[in-house]
Amino acid sequence: MKRNQGVARRLLETVEQHADSNGMDHFHLITLSSQFGDTQEDWQYASRLLVGSGFLTVEAGMVQLTWNGHELLGDLVNRQV
């Protein structure tokens, strides 16, 4: 699979919008992919890359942006990816 920065941006935006102080449910996050015309596979792959790169954390099935995740989201939005 190829990395897709548009999918990454939409995924990060979704976490930012839906997470509370504990994060948001990872399963719920992945199911929201269809609202954007993306596949669940695209979002699963992007979330694995974002977790592996330190932009997202997953604990007990809850997803949360890290400081660097917020920074990346700002960069992607500014570049209009």
ZISUL-V692635 format. One line per field, one symbol per residue. phi: phi as a letter, one per 40 degrees, with the letter a starting at -180 (. if undefined). psi: psi as a letter, one per 30 degrees, with the letter a starting at -180 (. if undefined). burial: b if it has 9 or more other C-alpha atoms within 8 Angstrom, else e. A space follows every 50 residues. Layout:
phi: ???
psi: ???
burial: ???
This chain:
phi: .bcbcccdcccccccdcbcbcchbccccdcccdccbgccccdcccccccc cccgcbbbbfgbbaccdcccccddcccccfc
psi: lkkjfeeeeeeeeeeeefkaffalkeeeeeffeffgglleeeeeeeeeee effgfllkkhgkkkkleeeeeeeeeeeefh.
burial: eeeeeebbbbbbbbbbeebeeebbbbeebbeebbeeebebebbbebbeeb beebbbbbeeebbbbbebbbebbeebbeeee
